[in-house]
Amino acid sequence: MAKQTFLQGALILILAGMITRFLGFINRLVVARLMGEEGVGLYMMALPTLILVMTLTQLGLPVAIAKRVAEAEAKNDQAKIKKILIVSLIITGISSVIFTIAMIFAAPFIATTLLTDERTLYPLLAISPIVPIIAISSVLRGYFQGKQNMKPQSYAQVIEQIVRITCVAIFIKVLLPYGVEFAAAGAMFSVILGEFASLLYMIHRFKRKKTVKIRTHFFAYLKKSKHTLKELFSIALPSTGSRLISSISNFLEPILVAQSLAIAGISTSMATKQYGELTGYVLPLLFLPTFITQSLSIALVPSISEAAANTDRKLIHYRIHQSIRISFASGAIATIVLSLFSVPILTYMYGNGNASHFLILMAPFFILLYIQAPLQAALQALDLARPAMWNSLIGAACKFIVLVFLASNPNFGIMGVAIAMSVGVVLVTLLHLAALQKAIGFSIPFKDISKMIALILLTWGAGTLLKNIYEQLEPHIVIFLFLLIILTCIYIVFLFILKFITKEELKQIPVIQKLI
């Protein structure tokens, strides 16, 4: 099985992430154009249930499996890898049966009582077969990550999106004449077919390069796997806890925002509009670079786990430094562009720049969000998933306290919500850094901090100059994009001058290897 270096694996995942995001955008367009607003509404109402069930079914196992497989691979312990796979399949098999049955029986209650639209019953029932598919996929994904082979997962993501888009178009056209609820169910069933195609591809890759025969002495290995079960759950449960905290936080946030703004004397319609601008316009832009940092995080877990298994403390510190440096580099340009060009970006995308004050306020703080994911991945890889979970809980609690306190004050209003979100991001990132400092003595060197400040100041200066030029010209999207390309090129030059990207790292990229 082809094993990639940390950077090669991360690059493969980043490219796959870019492709799947583009395909996902096409999928949303297809659904919107074919089903209309009502059909999309039914689809979107059922979607959070799907995400919650997927989170519960996986039980945080992909991260846990990746870590434990990487440790066993470092010691060439194939028996341990087999135990990990067997235990994981048993856990996910049991959980998938429970959640599939629960999903089918709970669907009527969720549709009529919680979602208050009985038509969502059909999409909810249509999605129930996805549970066992997700369960097996999570095991294989964690296995390939642990082997530090990111290609199967990346290819599977692209296959899943292509199959989903194709099936969505077919099913909606066939089922729409029977009612919009059936079309929504067809769209949901397309998700299942996409995931199933993805699973078949990963099974094919697993069988083709299989070094572990799972069925041989299956029950004998299962009896000896009690310790393996504990090792997996020590990572999986806190990881699931962190995701559940995020899900519950997302559920509570609009409720608290609405109540707090009402106390501040803001009308319901105005509160909805302001919150829509913040979460619908601003946050997607701020979260745009996170697919890069998430890809780095996935590749980081097995890399650090392998180093920890070999007691290579120096490599652990280097990998964390490296991931922070690259994550910061990917996020800093977004921070500067969103801060300086907030009005034209929002105007060209949404038709007005009303939400620019949110971007200008939040972008400088959200630069810490881009290094948060690698820090959390490092904690999970070092058996510190529990502190990471508590950090997320503390961050969510503090965000809500600040939100209620500020948003209920007429002097702050919706800006209090933006401040609270920024506080949550900053606090969790700093807590993750503190946890790593306490556990392994990790800290960001002063030299790196100086480089980060220099990169921002230099790029900010260049960006301000280009902004002044743009303001003197007739506004046009082509001119605007051209100036952004120039700024990006200048930024890349600064990255090399300040050594955010080194020659050694470039040599690990296959295309550049051939050129050299």
C-alpha positions in Angstrom: 0.0 0.0 0.0 1.4 3.3 -1.1 2.3 5.5 1.9 2.6 9.2 1.5 4.6 11.7 3.5 2.7 14.1 5.7 2.7 16.9 3.1 1.8 14.6 0.2 -1.1 13.1 2.1 -2.3 16.6 3.1 -2.0 17.9 -0.5 -4.1 15.0 -1.8 -6.8 15.7 0.7 -6.7 19.4 -0.1 -7.2 18.8 -3.8 -10.0 16.3 -3.1 -11.6 18.8 -0.8 -11.5 21.5 -3.5 -13.1 19.2 -6.0 -15.8 17.9 -3.7 -16.7 21.5 -2.6 -17.1 22.5 -6.2 -19.2 19.3 -6.9 -21.2 20.0 -3.8 -22.0 23.4 -5.0 -23.2 22.0 -8.3 -25.3 19.5 -6.3 -27.0 22.3 -4.4 -27.7 24.1 -7.7 -29.3 21.0 -9.2 -31.5 20.4 -6.1 -32.6 24.0 -6.0 -33.4 24.3 -9.7 -35.3 21.0 -9.9 -37.2 21.0 -6.6 -37.8 24.7 -6.0 -37.9 26.4 -2.6 -40.4 24.1 -1.0 -38.6 20.9 -2.0 -35.2 22.4 -0.9 -36.9 23.4 2.4 -38.0 19.8 3.1 -34.5 18.5 2.1 -32.8 21.0 4.4 -35.1 20.3 7.3 -34.2 16.6 7.2 -30.5 17.2 6.6 -29.5 18.0 10.2 -31.0 14.7 11.3 -28.8 12.9 8.8 -25.7 14.8 10.1 -26.5 14.0 13.7 -27.1 10.3 12.9 -23.8 10.2 11.0 -21.9 11.7 14.0 -23.5 9.2 16.4 -22.9 6.2 14.1 -19.2 6.9 13.5 -18.6 7.4 17.3 -15.4 9.3 16.5 -13.9 6.0 15.3 -12.1 7.3 12.1 -9.7 9.4 14.3 -9.3 6.7 16.9 -8.7 4.0 14.2 -6.2 6.2 12.3 -4.2 6.9 15.5 -4.1 3.2 16.7 -3.4 1.8 13.2 -0.5 4.3 12.8 1.0 3.3 16.2 0.7 -0.4 15.3 2.1 0.2 11.8 5.1 1.9 13.3 5.8 -1.2 15.3 4.9 -3.5 12.4 2.2 -5.1 14.6 -0.2 -6.6 12.1 -2.0 -8.6 14.7 -2.9 -5.3 16.5 -4.1 -3.8 13.3 -6.4 -6.8 12.8 -7.8 -6.5 16.3 -8.5 -2.8 15.7 -10.4 -3.6 12.5 -12.4 -6.4 14.1 -13.4 -4.4 17.2 -14.2 -1.4 15.1 -16.5 -3.4 12.7 -18.3 -5.0 15.7 -18.8 -1.6 17.4 -20.1 0.0 14.2 -22.1 -3.0 13.3 -24.0 -2.9 16.6 -24.4 0.9 16.5 -25.7 0.8 12.9 -28.4 -1.7 13.8 -29.5 0.4 16.8 -29.5 3.7 15.0 -31.2 2.3 11.9 -34.1 0.9 13.9 -34.2 4.1 16.0 -34.3 6.2 12.9 -37.2 4.2 11.3 -39.3 4.3 14.5 -38.5 7.9 15.4 -39.1 9.3 11.9 -42.8 9.9 12.4 -42.2 11.8 15.7 -39.3 13.8 14.3 -41.4 14.8 11.2 -44.7 15.7 12.8 -43.6 17.0 16.2 -40.0 18.3 16.0 -40.0 19.5 12.3 -43.7 20.2 12.3 -44.1 19.1 8.7 -45.3 15.5 8.2 -44.0 15.6 4.6 -40.4 15.3 6.0 -41.3 11.7 7.0 -40.4 10.5 3.5 -36.9 12.0 3.3 -36.2 10.7 6.9 -37.2 7.2 6.0 -35.3 7.4 2.7 -32.1 8.2 4.5 -32.2 5.4 7.1 -30.3 2.8 5.0 -27.3 5.1 5.1 -26.4 4.2 8.7 -24.6 0.8 8.1 -22.9 2.3 5.0 -21.5 5.1 7.0 -20.5 2.7 9.7 -18.3 0.5 7.5 -17.0 3.5 5.6 -15.8 5.2 8.8 -13.7 2.0 9.7 -12.1 1.8 6.3 -11.4 5.6 6.2 -9.7 5.4 9.6 -7.7 2.3 8.4 -6.4 4.1 5.3 -5.6 7.2 7.3 -3.6 5.1 9.8 -1.7 3.6 6.9 -1.0 7.2 5.8 -2.5 6.5 2.4 -4.9 9.3 1.7 -5.7 8.4 -1.9 -8.5 5.9 -1.3 -10.4 8.4 0.9 -9.8 11.3 -1.5 -10.9 9.3 -4.6 -14.0 8.0 -2.7 -15.1 11.5 -1.8 -15.0 12.5 -5.5 -16.9 9.4 -6.6 -19.5 9.9 -3.9 -20.2 13.5 -5.2 -20.4 12.4 -8.8 -22.8 9.6 -8.1 -24.9 11.8 -5.9 -25.3 14.6 -8.5 -26.2 12.1 -11.2 -28.8 10.3 -9.1 -30.3 13.5 -7.7 -31.1 14.7 -11.2 -32.7 11.3 -12.1 -34.7 10.7 -9.0 -36.1 14.3 -8.7 -37.3 14.2 -12.3 -38.9 10.8 -11.8 -40.5 11.4 -8.4 -41.4 15.1 -8.6 -44.8 14.4 -10.4 -45.8 12.3 -7.3 -45.2 15.3 -4.9 -42.4 17.5 -3.6 -42.0 15.2 -0.6 -41.2 12.3 -2.8 -38.7 14.3 -4.7 -37.0 15.3 -1.5 -36.9 11.6 -0.5 -35.3 10.9 -3.8 -32.7 13.6 -3.2 -32.0 12.0 0.2 -31.8 8.5 -1.3 -29.2 9.9 -3.8 -27.0 10.6 -0.8 -27.2 6.9 0.1 -26.2 5.8 -3.4 -23.3 8.2 -3.4 -22.0 6.9 -0.1 -22.6 3.3 -1.2 -20.5 3.9 -4.4 -17.8 5.5 -2.2 -17.9 2.5 0.1 -17.6 0.0 -2.8 -14.5 1.8 -4.0 -12.8 1.7 -0.6 -13.7 -2.0 -0.2 -12.1 -2.6 -3.6 -8.9 -0.8 -2.6 -8.8 -2.6 0.8 -9.1 -6.1 -0.8 -6.6 -5.3 -3.6 -3.9 -4.2 -1.2 -5.1 -6.2 1.8 -2.4 -7.2 4.3 -4.9 -8.2 7.0 -7.3 -11.1 6.6 -10.2 -10.2 8.8 -12.3 -13.4 8.5 -9.4 -15.7 9.5 -9.7 -16.5 13.2 -12.2 -13.6 13.6 -13.6 -14.7 17.0 -10.2 -15.7 18.4 -8.9 -12.2 17.8 -12.1 -10.7 19.1 -11.7 -12.5 22.5 -8.2 -10.9 22.9 -9.3 -7.4 21.9 -10.6 -6.0 25.3 -7.5 -3.8 25.7 -7.9 -2.6 22.0 -11.5 -1.7 22.7 -10.4 0.5 25.6 -7.7 2.1 23.5 -10.2 3.0 20.7 -12.8 4.4 23.1 -10.3 6.6 24.9 -10.0 8.6 21.6 -13.4 7.9 20.0 -15.7 9.0 22.9 -14.1 12.3 23.6 -13.9 13.0 19.8 -17.7 12.3 19.5 -18.2 14.5 22.6 -16.4 17.4 20.8 -18.7 16.9 17.7 -21.8 16.7 19.8 -20.8 19.9 21.7 -20.5 21.6 18.3 -23.9 20.2 17.1 -25.7 21.2 20.4 -24.0 24.6 20.2 -25.2 25.1 16.7 -28.7 24.1 17.8 -28.8 26.5 20.8 -27.2 29.5 19.1 -30.1 30.8 17.0 -32.5 30.3 20.0 -30.2 32.4 22.3 -29.6 35.0 19.6 -33.4 35.4 19.1 -34.1 35.7 22.8 -31.2 38.1 23.5 -32.0 40.4 20.6 -35.6 40.4 21.7 -34.5 41.6 25.2 -32.5 44.3 23.4 -35.7 45.6 21.8 -34.9 44.4 18.3 -37.9 43.1 16.3 -38.1 39.5 15.2 -37.9 40.3 11.5 -34.9 42.5 12.0 -33.2 39.9 14.3 -33.7 37.2 11.6 -32.3 39.5 8.9 -29.2 40.4 10.9 -28.6 36.8 12.0 -29.0 35.7 8.4 -26.4 38.2 7.2 -24.0 37.0 9.9 -24.4 33.3 9.5 -25.4 33.2 5.8 -23.0 35.7 4.3 -20.1 36.2 6.7 -19.4 32.9 8.3 -19.2 30.9 5.0 -16.5 33.4 3.9 -14.6 33.1 7.2 -14.8 29.3 7.1 -13.7 29.1 3.5 -10.0 28.2 4.2 -10.9 25.5 6.7 -10.9 22.7 4.1 -7.2 23.2 3.9 -6.7 23.1 7.7 -9.0 20.1 8.0 -7.0 18.2 5.4 -3.8 19.0 7.3 -5.5 17.8 10.5 -6.5 14.4 9.0 -2.9 13.8 7.7 -1.5 15.0 11.0 -3.1 12.4 13.3 -1.4 9.3 11.9 1.9 11.2 11.4 2.1 12.3 15.0 0.8 8.9 16.2 3.6 7.2 14.4 6.2 9.6 15.8 4.8 9.1 19.3 4.9 5.3 18.9 8.6 5.7 18.0 9.1 8.1 20.9 10.4 10.7 18.5 9.7 13.8 20.5 11.6 16.1 18.0 9.5 14.9 15.1 6.2 15.5 17.1 7.2 19.1 17.7 8.3 19.6 14.1 5.0 18.2 12.7 2.9 20.5 15.0 5.1 23.5 14.0 4.8 22.6 10.4 1.0 22.2 10.4 0.6 25.5 12.3 2.9 27.3 9.9 1.1 26.0 6.8 -2.4 26.5 8.3 -1.5 30.1 9.2 -0.2 30.7 5.7 -3.4 29.4 4.2 -5.6 31.5 6.5 -3.6 34.8 6.7 -4.3 35.7 3.1 -8.0 35.1 3.6 -8.0 37.3 6.7 -6.3 40.2 4.9 -8.5 40.0 1.8 -11.7 39.7 3.8 -10.7 42.6 6.0 -9.5 45.0 3.3 -12.0 44.1 0.6 -15.1 43.2 2.6 -17.5 45.6 0.8 -16.6 44.6 -2.8 -16.5 40.9 -1.9 -20.0 41.0 -0.3 -21.4 43.2 -3.0 -20.2 41.0 -5.9 -21.4 37.8 -4.1 -24.7 38.9 -2.5 -25.6 42.2 -4.1 -24.8 44.5 -1.1 -22.1 45.1 1.4 -24.3 45.5 4.5 -22.5 42.8 6.4 -19.0 44.2 5.9 -18.8 45.5 9.5 -19.1 41.8 10.7 -16.2 40.7 8.4 -13.9 43.6 9.5 -14.5 42.8 13.1 -14.3 39.0 13.0 -11.6 38.3 10.3 -8.6 39.2 12.5 -9.8 36.9 15.3 -10.7 34.1 13.0 -7.1 33.7 11.9 -6.7 31.6 15.1 -9.5 29.3 13.8 -7.2 28.2 11.0 -4.6 26.8 13.4 -7.3 25.4 15.8 -8.0 22.2 13.8 -4.3 21.1 13.6 -3.9 21.7 17.3 -7.0 19.6 18.1 -5.7 16.9 15.8 -2.3 17.0 17.6 -4.1 16.6 21.0 -6.1 13.6 19.7 -2.9 12.0 18.3 -1.2 12.3 21.7 -4.0 10.6 23.6 -5.3 14.0 24.8 -8.7 13.9 23.2 -10.4 14.4 26.5 -8.7 17.8 27.2 -9.6 18.8 23.6 -13.3 18.0 24.3 -13.3 20.0 27.6 -11.7 22.9 25.8 -14.5 22.8 23.2 -17.1 22.7 26.0 -15.5 25.7 27.9 -15.3 27.6 24.6 -18.9 27.0 23.8 -20.1 27.9 27.3 -18.1 31.2 27.4 -19.3 32.1 23.9 -22.9 31.7 25.1 -22.3 33.8 28.2 -20.8 36.6 26.2 -23.5 36.3 23.6 -26.4 36.7 26.1 -24.6 39.5 28.0 -23.7 41.6 24.9 -26.5 40.7 22.4 -29.2 41.6 25.0 -27.6 45.1 25.4 -29.1 47.5 22.8 -25.6 49.2 22.4 -24.2 45.9 21.0 -27.2 43.9 19.6 -26.1 41.6 16.7 -22.5 42.8 17.0 -22.5 41.2 20.4 -23.2 37.8 18.7 -20.2 38.5 16.3 -18.0 39.3 19.3 -19.1 36.2 21.2 -18.3 34.0 18.2 -14.8 35.5 18.0 -14.3 35.0 21.7 -15.2 31.3 21.4 -12.7 30.8 18.5 -9.8 32.6 20.4 -10.5 30.9 23.7 -10.6 27.3 22.3 -7.4 27.9 20.3 -5.5 29.3 23.3 -6.8 26.4 25.5 -5.5 23.8 22.9 -2.1 25.6 22.9 -2.1 25.5 26.7 -2.9 21.8 26.8 -0.1 21.0 24.4 2.3 23.2 26.5 1.4 21.3 29.6 1.5 17.8 28.0 4.7 18.0 25.9 6.1 21.5 26.5 5.1 22.7 23.0 5.0 26.4 22.3 5.1 28.5 19.1 8.7 29.8 18.9 9.2 33.6 19.0 10.9 33.3 15.6 7.7 31.9 14.1 5.5 34.5 15.8 7.7 37.2 14.4 7.4 35.7 10.9 3.6 35.6 11.2 3.5 39.3 12.2 5.9 40.2 9.4 3.8 38.3 6.8 0.6 40.0 7.9 2.1 43.5 7.9 3.8 43.1 4.6 0.7 41.7 2.9 -1.5 44.3 4.6 0.7 47.0 3.1 0.6 45.6 -0.4 -3.2 45.0 0.0 -3.8 48.6 1.1 -1.9 49.9 -1.9 -4.0 47.7 -4.3 -7.2 48.7 -2.5 -6.3 52.4 -3.0 -5.7 51.7 -6.8 -9.1 49.8 -7.0 -11.0 52.7 -5.3 -9.7 55.1 -8.0 -10.9 52.9 -10.8 -14.4 52.2 -12.1 -15.7 49.2 -10.0 -15.7 46.0 -12.1 -15.5 42.4 -11.0 -12.8 41.6 -13.6 -10.5 44.4 -12.3 -11.2 43.3 -8.8 -10.3 39.6 -9.5 -7.1 40.8 -11.3 -6.0 42.8 -8.2 -6.7 39.8 -6.0 -4.5 37.6 -8.2 -1.7 40.2 -8.0 -2.1 40.3 -4.2 -2.0 36.5 -4.0 1.2 36.4 -6.1 2.8 39.0 -3.9 1.7 36.9 -0.9 3.3 33.8 -2.3 6.6 35.7 -2.7 6.4 36.8 0.9 5.8 33.1 1.9 9.1 32.0 0.3 11.1 35.0 1.6 9.9 34.4 5.2 10.3 30.6 4.7 6.8 29.6 5.5 7.3 27.1 2.7 10.7 25.6 2.4 12.5 23.9 -0.5 12.5 20.6 1.4 8.7 20.7 1.6 8.4 21.6 -2.1 10.5 18.6 -3.0 7.9 16.3 -1.4 5.3 17.4 -4.0 5.4 14.9 -6.9 5.1 17.5 -9.7 8.0 19.5 -8.4 10.0 16.3 -7.7 9.9 15.6 -11.5 10.9 19.2 -12.3 13.9 18.9 -10.0 
